[in-house]
Amino acid sequence: MVLQLTPIDRAKFAAARRAVDLVEDGMKLGLGTGSTAAWMVRALAERVREENLRLTCVATSRRTAELGREVGLKILPLDEAGWLDLTIDGTDEFDTDLTLIKGGGGALLMEKIVATASDRMVVITDASKEVKTLGHFPLPVEVIPFGWQASRMLIEELLNAMDVMGTNATLRMNGERPFVTDEGNHILDLSLGRIGNPRQLSLALNQVPGVVENGLFIDICDAVVIGYADGRVEFRDLTEGTIENERIVFEETDNIFRDL
């Protein structure tokens, strides 16, 4: 099965497998949302089964919670679990400072809450997500449904004063209807092209009435695991200032692929 995966999926699997090696018995973990995070949840469940780990997990979306329970993980609400030791999540873009754009899967609010309620956040990704300057991927902004068009106009107006290349904000759709987050909100995707000052933009966006949160993760991520299709992984630890390289061996008998 693993040999039939696309190169991107092989890279995601390699990053996920390396990241779960950071998990220790007794930890409280935040579980991210998205395709790469789904690989991580399955790899984590495999370690739990093989090593009888005692873990408490908090999911960042309903679909991650459903997958976690399906593969046998203990999933609790954040308020019940308390402060977390580690959150492992994916990203849509990241730069050399490990500033992120997240929210492509629509779970940015819960993802940011869980990540900031953790001692440490590690991002798992493939090399295509690394950029010199953020902004090629549309920046998600979560807004309440009431008055969302007014919020969009205010956002587009403030973007004229920001260090960005574009000012267009588009309502995310799910078919013919607006996309609705797990919290019942909408998402505006900002086509910016380039974000020259992520910190300034994040602060400004969160001052707009109706905005709940934006997808810029600043000073939150501590390390990144970058996977490659041939099994190579690069582990960059911003806190320690270290870079490690190793290789994950793909095996046809991996339990992670049983249900795929």
C-alpha positions in Angstrom: 0.0 0.0 0.0 2.7 2.5 0.9 4.4 2.1 -2.4 1.1 3.1 -4.1 0.9 6.5 -2.3 1.5 9.7 -4.2 4.9 11.4 -3.5 3.1 14.1 -1.5 1.4 11.5 0.7 4.7 9.7 1.2 6.3 12.9 2.3 3.4 13.6 4.7 3.6 10.1 6.1 7.3 10.4 6.7 6.8 13.7 8.6 4.0 12.3 10.6 5.9 9.2 11.6 8.9 11.2 12.8 6.7 13.6 14.8 5.0 10.9 16.8 8.4 9.8 18.0 8.3 13.0 20.2 5.3 11.6 22.1 6.0 10.2 25.6 3.9 8.1 27.9 1.5 10.1 30.0 1.5 13.1 27.7 -1.5 15.4 27.0 -1.5 16.0 23.2 -3.2 18.4 20.8 -4.1 16.7 17.5 -4.2 18.9 14.4 -6.6 18.9 11.5 -5.9 18.3 7.8 -4.4 15.6 5.6 -1.0 15.6 7.1 -2.4 15.6 10.6 -4.6 12.6 9.7 -1.4 10.6 8.9 -0.1 11.7 12.3 -3.3 10.5 14.2 -3.0 7.1 12.6 0.7 6.8 13.3 0.1 7.9 16.9 -2.6 5.3 17.4 -0.2 2.6 16.1 2.3 3.6 18.8 -0.4 3.5 21.4 -1.4 0.0 20.5 2.2 -1.3 20.2 3.6 0.4 23.3 0.5 0.6 25.5 1.0 4.4 25.9 -1.3 6.3 28.2 -2.2 9.5 26.4 -4.9 12.2 26.7 -5.7 13.9 23.4 -7.5 17.0 22.4 -8.8 17.4 18.8 -8.8 20.6 16.9 -11.9 19.7 14.8 -14.9 17.3 14.8 -13.3 15.2 12.0 -10.1 14.8 13.9 -12.0 13.8 17.0 -13.9 11.2 15.0 -10.8 9.8 13.4 -9.0 9.7 16.8 -11.8 7.8 18.5 -12.1 5.5 15.4 -8.4 4.5 15.8 -8.7 4.1 19.6 -7.3 7.3 21.0 -8.7 8.9 24.2 -10.2 12.2 23.1 -11.3 14.8 25.6 -12.4 18.5 25.4 -9.6 21.0 26.1 -11.3 22.3 29.2 -11.4 18.8 30.6 -7.9 17.8 29.6 -6.2 21.0 30.8 -2.9 22.4 29.7 -1.2 20.3 27.0 2.4 19.1 26.7 2.5 19.0 22.9 0.5 19.9 19.9 1.3 18.3 16.5 -0.4 19.9 13.5 0.0 20.7 9.8 0.3 24.0 8.0 -0.6 25.6 4.7 2.6 27.8 4.6 5.6 28.5 6.8 8.6 30.7 6.6 12.1 30.5 8.1 10.9 32.1 11.4 8.2 29.3 11.6 5.4 31.9 11.2 2.5 30.0 9.7 -0.6 30.4 7.6 -3.2 27.8 8.8 -6.9 27.4 8.2 -7.1 25.8 4.8 -9.2 23.0 6.4 -11.4 25.5 8.2 -10.3 24.8 11.8 -8.0 27.7 12.5 -9.8 28.9 15.6 -9.6 25.6 17.5 -6.1 25.0 16.1 -4.8 28.3 17.5 -6.5 27.8 20.8 -5.1 24.3 21.3 -1.6 25.3 20.0 -1.4 28.2 22.4 -2.6 26.0 25.3 0.4 23.7 24.8 4.0 23.8 26.1 5.2 23.1 22.6 3.8 23.1 19.0 5.4 21.0 16.3 4.3 21.3 12.7 4.5 18.5 10.2 4.6 19.3 6.5 6.2 18.6 3.1 8.8 20.8 1.5 6.3 22.5 -0.8 4.8 24.5 2.0 8.0 26.4 2.8 8.1 30.0 1.5 10.4 33.0 1.8 7.5 35.3 2.3 4.0 34.3 3.4 1.0 35.1 1.4 0.8 32.9 -1.7 -1.7 30.7 0.1 -4.9 32.7 0.8 -5.1 33.9 4.4 -8.2 32.5 6.2 -10.1 34.9 8.5 -12.9 33.5 10.6 -15.9 35.9 10.9 -19.3 35.6 12.6 -22.2 35.2 10.1 -24.0 38.4 11.3 -22.8 41.3 9.2 -20.0 39.3 7.4 -20.3 41.5 4.4 -19.6 44.6 6.5 -16.6 42.8 8.0 -15.4 42.0 4.6 -15.6 45.6 3.5 -13.7 46.7 6.6 -11.0 44.1 6.0 -10.5 45.1 2.4 -10.3 48.7 3.4 -7.6 48.1 6.1 -5.6 45.9 3.6 -5.0 49.1 1.6 -2.8 50.3 4.4 -1.0 47.0 4.9 2.2 45.7 3.3 0.4 43.2 1.0 0.1 42.8 -2.7 -3.7 42.1 -2.9 -6.8 43.3 -1.1 -9.5 40.8 -2.2 -11.5 38.9 0.5 -13.7 36.0 -0.7 -16.3 34.2 1.2 -15.4 30.5 1.4 -18.2 28.3 0.0 -19.2 24.7 0.5 -21.0 24.0 -2.8 -23.7 26.6 -3.2 -23.7 27.6 0.5 -21.2 29.4 2.7 -18.7 27.1 4.4 -19.5 26.8 8.1 -16.9 26.1 10.7 -17.3 23.8 13.7 -18.1 26.9 15.7 -20.8 28.0 13.3 -18.8 30.8 11.7 -17.8 31.7 8.1 -14.4 32.1 6.6 -13.1 34.9 4.4 -10.0 33.9 2.3 -7.7 36.9 1.7 -5.8 36.8 -1.6 -2.8 38.8 -0.5 0.1 37.5 -2.7 2.7 38.7 -0.2 2.5 39.5 3.5 5.3 41.9 4.3 4.5 42.3 8.0 2.5 39.3 9.4 2.5 40.6 13.0 1.0 44.0 12.0 -1.5 42.4 9.8 -2.6 39.9 12.4 -3.2 42.6 15.0 -5.1 44.8 12.6 -7.4 42.0 11.4 -8.4 41.0 14.9 -9.5 44.6 15.6 -12.2 44.4 12.8 -15.7 44.0 14.3 -17.0 40.5 13.4 -13.6 38.9 13.1 -13.1 36.0 15.4 -9.5 35.0 14.5 -7.1 34.9 11.6 -4.9 32.2 10.3 -1.5 33.8 11.0 0.3 31.8 13.7 3.1 34.0 15.1 5.5 33.0 17.8 3.5 29.8 18.4 5.3 27.1 16.4 8.5 25.7 18.1 9.7 23.2 15.5 8.9 21.8 12.1 9.3 18.3 10.6 9.6 18.4 6.8 9.0 15.1 5.0 10.1 14.0 1.6 8.8 11.3 -0.8 11.9 9.2 -0.4 11.5 9.0 3.4 13.9 11.7 4.3 12.9 14.0 7.1 14.3 17.3 8.3 13.6 18.3 11.9 14.2 22.0 12.6 13.9 23.1 16.2 13.6 26.8 16.5 14.0 26.8 20.3 17.2 24.8 20.3 18.5 26.2 17.0 19.2 22.7 15.7 18.6 20.9 12.4 18.5 17.1 12.3 18.2 14.9 9.2 17.2 11.2 9.1 15.2 8.7 7.0 12.0 6.9 7.7 11.8 3.4 6.3 8.5 2.6 4.5 7.2 -0.8 5.2 4.3 -2.6 3.5 3.3 -4.1 6.8 2.7 -0.8 8.6 -0.5 -1.1 10.6 -1.3 2.5 9.7 -2.4 1.4 6.2 -4.8 -1.3 7.2 -7.9 0.7 6.7 -6.8 2.8 3.7 
